[in-house]
Amino acid sequence: ANPARGEPSPAGSTMSTTTKPVEEMSIKELKSVITSAGLSFAGCSEKGELRDRAREAQARLATAASGSSKRPPPEATSDRTVVAGWSVRYEFWNGGGEGDVDMAIVLMHGIGASPDDLVPLAGALAPGLGAKCLFAFPGAPNAAWWPLDPSQWMMQAMSGENGLASMIRTEFPGLAECRTKGAALVDDLRRRAGPRAKIVLGGFSQGAMTSTDLALSLPPDSVDAIVHISGAPIVVDTWAKALETRKPRVFISHGRSDFVLPFAVSGWTKSLFEAGRVPVTYAPHDGAHQPGPLEPLLAFLRDTLSSP
């Protein structure tokens, strides 16, 4: 089993990474414990940064272990398929099955990441949700949803807000094709989940931009909620127009120390949705380009489950 790919580890190997001092870990071990806790090591360019992230991961795993000992672990069943040219990993949790799901959640990875990069989040979120869930983890061809050079964002950020303001109005090549493929994915998700399921589209970094754009390109009332983690607004005029008839709940999370996509862009995303009069949950954190604490996201998903 490989915890870096979100697969369960034997008890012995899990225990070793949760208790072993991070100073004694190899880079591979550091990355493994980080991903097994549902965190990302994106943005960690130095071993010291990986160690700091691993300490956070160990604390999270220890908390989860103390809670999970009080209840049996939820069962998950998984399936891999291809939808519109995208590889997709589906996971049913908490007793959910074909046509019998309360919430279906799509999580799209960041640029350059493995299709399974966000898979550990299912195991981290499902026990707290309790409801029957279906998670979908699509994989982008060539590890990018559409052509994007992250260094462009960094250079524009250094040039000031005017440079970034022009970037967020750009219709990137490949975005229209991505919407078409994404719509096919949502159709397949809905078929598997059943009619009562709440539909949540989300992602990390470029996956956050892509899932948000997809949610706002679908017909009104197609999506119940958006999860936008460490992303940025794009095609903002198109999004603003779409929000006249689409009112999904929105969760936004971003690290104040993010040097890949500057923290300021999360405020722009927040303002855009607030101007569209949709309910926004804003959860900034002190980390870098990484998913933040899961508790605010879990609370948001629970509220979405209970909303009309």
N, C-alpha and C positions, 0 to 999 in steps of 0.2 A: 504494500500500500504506500501511497505517496501523499503526505499531507500537503505538500506544495501544490498539488493538483486538486486539493479539496477532498481526497479520499480518506476514509478512516484509517488511523494508524493502530498497530498492535499496542496493547496497554503499556508494554515495556518501553517502546520507543517514544510514546507520548509522554510518559513519566520522565524520561531522561531529558527531554527538551524543556519540560516545565520546571524542572528542579536544578538542572545543570547550570552552574554560573555562566553568564553570557561571555565573560572574559575567556572561558575555556572553549567556546564554540567556534567551529569553522564557519566560514561565510555561508556554506550550504546549510548548516544547522541553523544559523541565525535566520536565514530566509524561510526555512521550513517552519520554525516556531512562529514567525510573524504571520505567514499565510494561514497556518492552522488556527490562529485566533481571529481570522477574518480581517486582518489588517493588510496593508500593502507596503512593500519596500521601495515603491517608486519614489524617486527623489532622494534616496539615501546613496550618496556618492562616496562616502567614507565609511570605513568599518566602525568607527565610533558612532556614527548615526545609525547604522544597523543595530549596534548593541543597545542604543537607547530605545529603538523601536521594539527590539526583542524583549527588553525589560517590561515595556508596556504590554506586550503580548503575553508574557508569563503571568502578569498580574490579572489580565482578563481571563486567561485559561484557568487560573486558580479560583477565581470567583465563579466561573461557569461550573467548575467541577464540584464546588461546595453546594451549588444549587441543584445540579443534576443528580447528586447522590440522594436527594429527597424524592425523586420521581423516576420512573423508568424512562429511558431515552426514547424519543419518537422514532418510528420506523420511516425509512425513505426508500422509494423505488425509483430507479433512474432508467432513462432511455435516450439513445442518440439517434438523430435523424438529420435530414437535409431539407431545408425549406427555402425555396427561391435561391438556391445556390449558397445559402449560409448553413454551416454545420450548427446544430442546436442540441444542447444537452437539456433534457427535461428531468425534473425531480419532483415526485409527489411526496408530500410529508403529512404526518399526523393522520394517517388513514385515508387521505384523499386518493381518488382514482379517476379514471376516465368519466367525464360528465358529472363528477361529484366533488366539486371544489368550491370553497368559500372565497378564496383570494388567489389570483394568478399574477405572478410578479416576473417581469422581464428585467434582467440586469445585463447591461452591455459593457464590455471591458474597455479599458483605455488603449490608446495607440501603442503598438508594439508589444502588447501583453498577450499572454496565452488565453485561448478561449475559456479555460477553466480558472482564470485568475480570481474571479469573484465567487466561485462555487462554495468556498467555506462560509460565505455569508448565509447560505441556506440553513446550514446546521446551527449557526449562531442565532438566527432570527426565529426559525420555526418553533422551537420549544416555548419561546415567550409569546408567540402568537396563539398557539394552541389550536387554532382553527385548521381545517383541511386546506392545504396549500399546494400550489403548483408553481415551481420556479423554472424559468427558462433562461438558459445561458447561451446566447448565440455567439458564433465566432466570425469575425470579419476576415474576408480574404486578404492575405498578406498582412494581417494584424492591424489593418487600418480600415475604418468604415468608409472613409473618403480621403483623398490625398490631403495631407496636412503636415506642415513643417513646424514642430513645436518651437524651434528657434525663432520663427517669425514672431510668435506671440511675445517671446522674451525680449526681442529687439524692439518691438513696438512698445512694450511696457517701459523699456528704458528711455524711449523717445518721448514719453509722456502720454496722457490720456487721449490726446487727439489721434495718435497713431492707433491705439486700441479701438477708438470709436469708429475708425474706418474699417477695421477688421470685422467688427461685429455686424456690419451691414453687407458683408461680402457673401454672395451666393457661390459657395465653393463647388468646384467641379465634382461630380459624382453624388451630390446631395440628393438630386431628384431621383436618381436610380435607387439610392438608399431608402427613400420614402416608399417606393414601389415594393421593394423587397421586404421592408419592415411591415407594410400593410398585410402582405401575405403571411408573415410570421404571426401577427396579431390574429388574423383569421384562424390560423392553425391552433394558436393558443386558446382562443375562445371555443373552438370545437372540442379540444381536449378537456377544457375546464368545466364547460357546461354553462347554462344560462344564468345561474344565480351568482357566479363568481364576480367579485370586484377585480377590475383590471388595473394593474399598476405598471407603468413603464419607467424604467430608471437605468442609471449607469454611472460610470466613473470617468472623469476627464472627457476625452472625446466621446466616450460612450454616453456621458450625461448630455452633451450637446445633441448627439444623434437621437437619443431616446426622447428628449424634450421636443426636438423638431418633428419627430415622427408623431408624437402624441398630438401636436397642434396641427398636423396635416391631415389627420383622420377626421371622419365626419363627427359632428358634435355628439357628445355623450358616449363616444366609443371608449374613452379612458376615464377611470375614476380618480387616478392620482398619478403624479409625476415625482420621481426621486432624482434629484440633480446634485450629484456629489462631485465636488472639485472640478466643475465645468465652467463654461462661460456662455454668455448669450451670443447667438449668431442670427443672421437674417432678422434682426430685431423688428424691422418694419413689417415683415411677414408674420412674425409671432404676435405682434401687437394687434394686427388685423384679425388674426385667428381667435384671439381672446375676446373678441366682441361676441362670439357665439359659442365659445368653449370655456367651461368653468371647472377644470379639474383642481383638486387639492394639490398643493405643491410643497415638497420638502427640499430645502436647499442647505447643503453643508459644505464648508470650505475652511481650509487651514489658514490661519493668519500668517504663517511662515512659508506659504507656498511661493516658490520662485519659478515654477513652471507656468502656471496660470495665476497671475497676481490676485491676492485676496480682494482687491477693489472690484474685480469683475463680478464677484458674488453679489455685491450690493447693487450693481446694475441689473442683474437677473432678478433680484428681489423687487426692485423698483418697477421693473417691467410688469411683473405679475401683479403687484399691488395696484398698479395703474389699470390693469385689466379686471380688477375687482374679483380676484380669486383668493381663497384662503391660503396663506403662506406660513409655513413653519420654517424659521430660519435658525440654523444651529451651527454657528461658527465655532471653531475650536483652535487650540494653540499649536496644532501640528503643521506639517508641511503638505506636500502633494500626496495625500493619503486619505482613505476613509477615516472619519473621526469616530468618537465613541458611538456605540450602537444604540444606547438607551433612548436618545431622542428619536432616532429612526423607528425603533420598535414601538414607541408611544404613538408616533404618527400613523404607523400601519394599523395599530389597534383602533385608533380613532376612525381611520378609513373603513375598517371592517364594520364598525358600529354605526357609521353615518348612513342616512337614508339613501 
